[in-house]
Amino acid sequence: MEIVCDASELTAVFGAQAPDTFVLAGYAIPSTQVGPLIRCAEEIKRELLGNSNVPIKWNVRDLTRALELHGLSELLPQIREHSKEVRKALLDSLCQSGATLFLSVILAYSNRRQVLGRSKADLVRYSFGNFLMRAGLLCKETGPADVQLIVDWPDKGEPRLFIEEFYSGWKDGKSVTVDQSIEYRCGPLSSLGFRPGLLFGVTDIDVRLQLADLLVGACRSFIDYCMDCGRKEDFGVQQFKAIAPCLDRADGWKCFGRGITVAPAKSHFSEVIFKGFNALGC
């Protein structure tokens, strides 16, 4: 099995002096389906954009450097024209591949820039730990397998937080968050077949991570909608609604706490996310 994830930040609370919410989303997919998924994604790009290797991201503005790197800058107008069509088709291909999706959302406890800066490390660790634990629960239920974790190269080139959290979860089944000890409910990841190390990839050249980036983008749109910063009819919100059935669900129906984790729990923030999910009919 391959587990692929990407992360992003956003400002969810009005008046926050810096991004106060950490969003991490990804998917687990059987290894036998990875090749077909990649070929399907390449065919979508070839058919709609004329090039199977053109990089795609949720935010077209983030593609300028990547297109220059690939020598494909002339495709930018065509990407802009077909952006919604391409993103929808790629997300549909991910859902049709048999992938199981996960979303972890963490809201900081302060809206002050200085406090947010100090707490960012804990936000990253806690969110990544939530993701790993839920992916681990899926693997525990499906049976131990050879599991490879692939993560987008972190913002500002700082992979240490991801490495520390993964190693702690792999070795001991615990989070390394400083102010509290959190046991992974799935047990140590090593007991579930996770390989003893994670891989960092580059979204510009890896279609698996491009799909994770699209997943994060749709999830961000959903959170904006929940916070009254978007409309139900918006493209991103509708894409989230379309992928929601693929979110992991305990007992076949319970999504919150499995496919979606929101912190702090039992808060106004988690309540509006829950209400938004129900309002979409997910």
SEMIGU-494675 format. One line per field, with one value per residue (C-alpha): residue number from 1; chain; x, y, z. Coordinates in steps of 0.1 Angstrom, whole numbers, plus 5000, padded with zeros to 4 digits. Example, Ala and Ser with C-alpha at 12.3 -4.5 7.8 and 13.67 -1.06 7.14 Angstrom:
2
i [1|2]
ch [A|A]
xx [5123|5137]
yy [4955|4989]
zz [5078|5071]
end
This chain:
282
i [1|2|3|4|5|6|7|8|9|10|11|12|13|14|15|16|17|18|19|20|21|22|23|24|25|26|27|28|29|30|31|32|33|34|35|36|37|38|39|40|41|42|43|44|45|46|47|48|49|50|51|52|53|54|55|56|57|58|59|60|61|62|63|64|65|66|67|68|69|70|71|72|73|74|75|76|77|78|79|80|81|82|83|84|85|86|87|88|89|90|91|92|93|94|95|96|97|98|99|100|101|102|103|104|105|106|107|108|109|110|111|112|113|114|115|116|117|118|119|120|121|122|123|124|125|126|127|128|129|130|131|132|133|134|135|136|137|138|139|140|141|142|143|144|145|146|147|148|149|150|151|152|153|154|155|156|157|158|159|160|161|162|163|164|165|166|167|168|169|170|171|172|173|174|175|176|177|178|179|180|181|182|183|184|185|186|187|188|189|190|191|192|193|194|195|196|197|198|199|200|201|202|203|204|205|206|207|208|209|210|211|212|213|214|215|216|217|218|219|220|221|222|223|224|225|226|227|228|229|230|231|232|233|234|235|236|237|238|239|240|241|242|243|244|245|246|247|248|249|250|251|252|253|254|255|256|257|258|259|260|261|262|263|264|265|266|267|268|269|270|271|272|273|274|275|276|277|278|279|280|281|282]
ch [A|A|A|A|A|A|A|A|A|A|A|A|A|A|A|A|A|A|A|A|A|A|A|A|A|A|A|A|A|A|A|A|A|A|A|A|A|A|A|A|A|A|A|A|A|A|A|A|A|A|A|A|A|A|A|A|A|A|A|A|A|A|A|A|A|A|A|A|A|A|A|A|A|A|A|A|A|A|A|A|A|A|A|A|A|A|A|A|A|A|A|A|A|A|A|A|A|A|A|A|A|A|A|A|A|A|A|A|A|A|A|A|A|A|A|A|A|A|A|A|A|A|A|A|A|A|A|A|A|A|A|A|A|A|A|A|A|A|A|A|A|A|A|A|A|A|A|A|A|A|A|A|A|A|A|A|A|A|A|A|A|A|A|A|A|A|A|A|A|A|A|A|A|A|A|A|A|A|A|A|A|A|A|A|A|A|A|A|A|A|A|A|A|A|A|A|A|A|A|A|A|A|A|A|A|A|A|A|A|A|A|A|A|A|A|A|A|A|A|A|A|A|A|A|A|A|A|A|A|A|A|A|A|A|A|A|A|A|A|A|A|A|A|A|A|A|A|A|A|A|A|A|A|A|A|A|A|A|A|A|A|A|A|A|A|A|A|A|A|A|A|A|A|A|A|A|A|A|A|A|A|A]
xx [5000|5011|5000|5004|4998|5002|4997|4987|4979|4950|4934|4901|4893|4886|4913|4941|4974|4988|4976|4959|4948|4969|4953|4968|4950|4960|4950|4958|4959|4967|5001|4985|4964|4992|5003|4968|4961|4992|4985|4949|4961|4986|4960|4937|4965|4973|4937|4928|4962|4981|5010|5009|5037|5024|5023|4989|4981|4949|4962|4972|4993|5016|5024|5046|5079|5070|5061|5093|5113|5095|5099|5061|5053|5034|5008|4998|4969|4955|4958|4939|4912|4907|4917|4883|4878|4913|4911|4877|4888|4919|4900|4874|4902|4916|4882|4876|4910|4898|4918|4907|4909|4919|4916|4932|4924|4939|4930|4955|4944|4955|4951|4983|5012|5039|5019|5010|5047|5056|5027|5032|5055|5029|5002|5023|5031|4996|4980|5005|5001|4963|4968|4992|4970|4939|4959|4973|4937|4928|4959|4951|4916|4927|4956|4994|5010|5040|5032|5052|5045|5051|5050|5053|5086|5076|5072|5106|5124|5120|5113|5124|5089|5075|5105|5103|5066|5068|5097|5079|5047|5066|5088|5066|5031|5032|5031|5061|5040|5059|5030|5012|5017|4993|4991|4983|4951|4965|4996|5032|5032|5060|5036|5013|5039|5050|5085|5110|5112|5091|5099|5098|5087|5084|5049|5061|5072|5052|5016|5008|5016|4998|4966|4973|4976|4942|4928|4941|4927|4892|4894|4905|4874|4852|4867|4862|4825|4821|4835|4811|4839|4825|4793|4779|4779|4816|4837|4860|4831|4814|4846|4848|4813|4821|4852|4836|4822|4858|4867|4875|4845|4844|4816|4808|4793|4812|4834|4844|4872|4883|4883|4880|4897|4892|4910|4902|4874|4841|4847|4829|4854|4847|4810|4809|4830|4805|4775|4790|4796|4760|4747|4765|4748|4781]
yy [5000|5036|5065|5099|5133|5170|5199|5236|5265|5289|5316|5304|5329|5365|5388|5362|5379|5348|5315|5298|5265|5236|5213|5179|5156|5124|5090|5053|5032|4996|4993|4974|5005|5030|5023|5024|5057|5073|5063|5075|5109|5112|5104|5131|5156|5145|5147|5180|5198|5181|5169|5139|5153|5188|5195|5204|5220|5233|5269|5277|5306|5281|5265|5293|5280|5244|5250|5269|5240|5216|5240|5242|5278|5281|5258|5282|5298|5264|5252|5283|5277|5240|5242|5232|5204|5190|5192|5175|5147|5140|5140|5117|5093|5093|5083|5057|5041|5026|5051|5059|5096|5113|5149|5163|5199|5217|5252|5271|5284|5320|5345|5364|5362|5356|5328|5312|5311|5293|5268|5259|5230|5214|5220|5202|5173|5169|5170|5146|5123|5123|5114|5086|5071|5070|5056|5030|5021|5014|4992|4974|4966|4955|4935|4941|4950|4966|5003|5032|5067|5096|5132|5165|5183|5206|5243|5262|5229|5218|5180|5175|5177|5151|5128|5130|5124|5095|5078|5081|5067|5039|5028|5034|5043|5076|5113|5135|5165|5182|5191|5157|5121|5107|5070|5059|5038|5016|5008|5012|5017|4992|4964|4972|4968|5005|5007|5022|5056|5080|5094|5131|5139|5169|5178|5195|5161|5135|5130|5111|5143|5165|5144|5150|5188|5188|5169|5196|5223|5209|5204|5240|5251|5230|5246|5281|5272|5260|5293|5313|5323|5303|5292|5257|5262|5270|5247|5236|5229|5208|5189|5182|5169|5146|5131|5129|5093|5081|5094|5066|5056|5035|5009|5019|5053|5072|5097|5121|5107|5085|5101|5136|5146|5182|5197|5211|5186|5197|5233|5259|5252|5215|5221|5243|5218|5191|5213|5221|5184|5176|5207|5194|5160|5142]
zz [5000|4994|5016|5001|5018|5015|5038|5037|5060|5060|5081|5094|5121|5113|5127|5130|5124|5106|5092|5122|5107|5095|5069|5060|5036|5018|5006|5010|4979|4972|4955|4926|4918|4918|4882|4867|4886|4873|4838|4841|4853|4825|4800|4814|4811|4775|4764|4780|4779|4752|4775|4798|4820|4827|4864|4879|4913|4928|4927|4891|4904|4920|4887|4871|4885|4878|4842|4837|4851|4827|4797|4794|4802|4769|4784|4812|4792|4783|4819|4831|4805|4814|4851|4866|4840|4847|4885|4885|4862|4883|4916|4900|4889|4924|4938|4912|4919|4952|4973|5009|5018|5050|5063|5094|5105|5134|5146|5168|5202|5195|5167|5176|5152|5179|5196|5162|5153|5185|5182|5146|5154|5176|5149|5123|5146|5160|5125|5110|5140|5135|5099|5106|5134|5111|5082|5107|5118|5082|5078|5110|5098|5063|5076|5078|5044|5030|5035|5019|5031|5007|5018|4999|5006|5035|5033|5038|5035|5071|5072|5108|5123|5100|5105|5143|5144|5119|5137|5171|5156|5138|5167|5198|5185|5203|5193|5202|5210|5239|5262|5261|5253|5228|5221|5186|5188|5160|5179|5165|5128|5125|5136|5107|5079|5075|5061|5085|5069|5049|5014|5006|4970|4948|4937|4905|4891|4910|4899|4932|4951|4926|4934|4971|4964|4947|4976|5000|4978|4978|5016|5020|5000|5023|5054|5040|5033|5069|5081|5060|5036|5006|4990|4986|4948|4946|4925|4954|4977|4951|4945|4982|4982|4953|4971|5005|5000|4997|5032|5056|5077|5108|5108|5073|5082|5109|5092|5120|5140|5110|5076|5091|5124|5137|5167|5191|5195|5211|5201|5180|5152|5152|5154|5123|5104|5114|5105|5071|5064|5071|5052|5020|5025|5027]
end
